[in-house]
Amino acid sequence: MIKNKIGAIILAAGKGKRMNAKKTNKVTFMLGGKPMLLHIVHVLRGLNINPIVVVIGFAKESVKNLFKNEVQFAEQKKRLGTAHATHKGLKVLPGDIAHVFILNGDDSAFYTVDLLKTLLKEHLKNKNEITFLTLTVSSPYGLGRIVRDNKGNISAIVEEKDATARQRKIKEINPACYLFETSFLRKHLPKVKKSKITNEYYLVSLIEMAIKQGSNIQGIKGGRMRWRGINTKEELKDAENLFKSINRSSLSI
């Protein structure tokens, strides 16, 4: 058990256009026997993370109906990106929370207590402003690439649409699993600029900002851990098959 003033903000406001969801938010879709959002909530509760703030927007009632009083809610009425959603969540977060996890409600279903515990321990031990997970995947299409310098230090996170041909060959990606020092987040979040391409505000801009000003940041390599981004029905089916294989592996140990 980890006792500290640690909170979490889960981003679950998006429409999930590629899922073709009409009346329900995609984080409520079933995965491994329960709505996918509940996987990460249960992991956070296993770490005694409190409070857990869920940022809602599209089909918000479908998300709220998953809970009684286990989480708090913040609403993002206009979907203006992950940094904007985080800003809404921060408004609900108590002022005495020293560090905060920022996680997606869909892509976080495969994270474990041990994984987040490792991030938290490294974050506190090294007094980082930002600690985040990186993964090595065989098919990185559509995901932000981790660019490192000759010494292995992270020099940038480049989104797919902005990546050069060389950068697109990078297999180490950013799955958007962050742990921030809350004071850093509150200070620098208002400085995030709107993307000229999408007119949205992205949380990943804070890492860029931190690198430029020499802040303490650390990317924790998750290696080739079993993980899936879930944006389409095909990816959901793939994730379900992965869950089944993980359960079979656990039973055989």
N, C-alpha and C positions, 0 to 999 in steps of 0.2 A: 504494500500500500504506500502511495506517495502522498504526503501531506504538505500542501503548499497552497498559496493563493493562485491557483491555476484555473482558468476558465476555457471555454471552447465556443467557437462560432461555426455553425454548419450552414453552408450555403445551399439553399434548396428552393430558390425562387424562380429558377429558369423554366421555360416552357417545354423544353425537350422536343423541339420541332421535328427532329428526325425519328422520334418515337411515334409521331402522329397522335399524341395524346390530346384528347379533346376536353375531357372533364376531370381528369385526375392528373396529379403531378407524377412525373416518372419515378420519383424517389419512393412512391408508394407501390410500385410494381414488385411482385413477389420474386425473391431470389433466395435460394437455399432455405425455403420454407417459411420466410417472413418478409415483410416489406423491406426493401434494400436499405432504407434510411435507418432502420432499427439496428442493423449490424454495428454501425459506428457508434450509435448512442449507447448500446450495451458495452462496447469496448471502453468508451470514455467513463461510463459509470463504474466499470471494473477498476479504473485508475483513480476513482474518487474525484474526478474532475467535476467541479461545480462552481458556477452554473454552466449549463449547456444552453446556448442561445441558437435557435433555428431561425434562419432568415427565410421567410415565406413570401410568395408573390402569386404566381400562376396556380390556379386551383388550390388556393390556400387551405380551404376547409378540408380537402382530402388529406392534407398533411397534418393539420391540427387534430383530426379525428384519430390519428395513430396514438395519441398520448392522453394521459389524464393530467398529471401535474409534474411529470418528470423533467420537462424542459420549459424554457421561456421562449417567447416568439418576438421577432422583429419583422416588420413588413417592408418590402421593397416594392413600392407601387409601380415605379418605372424601372424596367430592366436596363440598367446603364453600366453593367459590368461587375466584375468580382470585387474591385476596390470600393465601388459604390455600395454593393451589398454588405461588405465588411463594415463600412461606415455606419450603416443602419444597425448592424449587430452591436457595434461598439456603444451606441447610444443606450442600449439596454444593459450592457455589461457594467457591474458595479465598479466604482472607482478604485477599490482596494485590490483588484485583480492584477497581479504583477506580470503574469505571462498568459498568453492565450493561443490555443490551437486554432487554426483556420483550416477547415476541411470542406470538401465537396460532399454533398449528401448522397451522390450516386457512386462516384469512383472510389469511395473509401470503404466499401463493403468488405474488402479482403485484408484490411489492416488488423493487426492483432494487438493485444495488451502489451506483449513483449516489445513489439516494434515501436509503439508510441512511448513506452517507458524508456527505451534506448534514446530516442530523440530528446526526451525531457531531461534525462540524466546528462547527456552531452551538452545540452543547452545551458543547464544550470552550472555544470562543472566549468565550462569554458566562458561563462558570462557572455553568451552571444546575444546580439540584438535579434538575429534571425537564424533559425535552424530549420532546415527543410530536407525532405526525402528526395533522393534521386534513384531511378531504376534503370536497369539495362533491359531493353526489350528487343525482340527480333524484328518487329514491325513498328517503327516509330512514327508512321505517317499521321499527320494531324496534331502531333504533340510537340511541346516546347523542348528544344534541345539544350543540353548542358554543355557550354563551351568552356574549356579549361586552358590555362596557359601552359608553358613549358614545365612549370614547377608543379602542375596538377591543381593549382588554385582555380576556383571558378571565376571566370572573367565576364561571363554573360549568360543569360538564358534567352534564346532566340526562338520566337514562335515560328511555326511551319511556314506561314505566308511571308515572313520576313527573312527566312534562312537562305543562304547561298547554296549552290549545288553541293559544295563541299560539306557545309554544315548539316545538310539534310541526310548525309551518310552517317552522322553521329547516332549511336544507339542508346546513349545515356539520356534519359528524358526527365522532365519535371512533371510528376503526377499531381502537383498542387496540394501537397501535405506540408503545412507550415506551422512553425511555432515562433511566435513573436514576443519580444519584450513589449508589454503593453504601452509603456511610455513612448517607445520608439514609434509604435504604430499610431498612437494618437498625435504625435508631433508631425510625422511625415505623410500620413495618409492624405491630408488636405493638399499636399504638393503634387499628387499624382495628376498627370495631364491626360486629357482625353485623346484617345487614339484617332488619328486622322483618317484611318481606314474604316473603323466601325463606329466611331463616335461613342465609344464606351471607355470606362476607366478600369484598368487592369491591375490586380494585386501584384503581379510579377514585376511591375515597374518599381516597386519598393526594393527589390533585390538589386536592380540596376542602380538605384539611388544609393543603396548601402555600399555597393562595390566602389562607386565613384568617390564617396566620402570616407572610405576606409573603415567602415563599421565592422564589428565582429560578426561574420556570417559563416555558416558551416553547412555544407551539403553532406548528409549521411547517406552513404551508398547502401541501397537495399538489395543490390546485386540483381539476380534474376528471380526474385521472389514472384510467387504466383499472384498476378494482378491483372485486372481488366478494366479498361475505360469502357463505360456503358453509355452509348449515345444512340444506338439503333436497336431494333428488335433482334437483329442478327447477333449483335454484341451481347445482348441480354441472354440469348440462348447459349452463346459461347461461355458466358460467365456462369450460367447454371450448370453446364457440363463440368466446368472447372471446380465448382463447389462440390459436385458429386465425387469427382476424382480426389479432392482433398479429404473428404469424409471417408472414402474408401481407404486412403493411405493411413489416416488416423486409426481406423479400425484394425488395420493389419500390423500396427506396431506392437 
